[in-house]
Amino acid sequence: MATQSRPLSPHLQVYKPQITSTMSIVHRITGVVNALGFLLVAAWLVALAGGEASHAAAQAAAGSLPGRIALFAFSATLVYHLLNGVRHLFWDMGWGFEIPQVYRSGYTVLVLAVVLTAGVWYAGLMAGGAA
């Protein structure tokens, strides 16, 4: 029995990217990054439980430039994923499906994610996190 050539479903190469599709893809990616980031949080907790030397090594790794970049990226993905998740909760309640509201809520999530991530890092630096 020969296989028939069937038409493909529309996919990313067919549709023009829109804020809704882009934010959906980014939401999925940030979910994966958050899961991986929490593995690093678990490793840090194991180092903390392992004693002073292992904790100091973990802190040194987190305080290095690559460590700080990773922490910044992790915090940004957490904030974005949380805010976009709240947006989806509103959609689950039936609010915000009109196109202007979809765009407004999407841009609001993006702006708030930047502002809140910057605010978290600014507060951390002011509290002595840079030392």
Residue pairs with C-beta under 8 A, 6 or more apart in sequence:
15 21
19 102
19 103
19 106
19 107
20 102
20 106
23 84
23 106
23 109
23 110
26 80
26 84
27 80
27 81
27 84
27 85
27 88
30 77
30 78
30 80
30 81
30 84
31 81
33 73
33 74
33 77
34 74
34 77
34 78
34 81
37 74
37 77
37 78
40 70
40 74
43 58
44 58
44 62
46 54
47 54
47 55
47 57
47 58
48 54
48 55
48 58
61 67
62 68
62 71
72 117
72 121
75 117
75 120
75 121
76 113
76 117
79 112
79 113
79 116
79 117
79 120
80 109
80 113
80 117
83 109
83 112
83 113
83 116
84 109
84 113
87 96
87 105
87 106
87 109
90 96
90 105
91 97
95 101
96 102
96 105
124 130
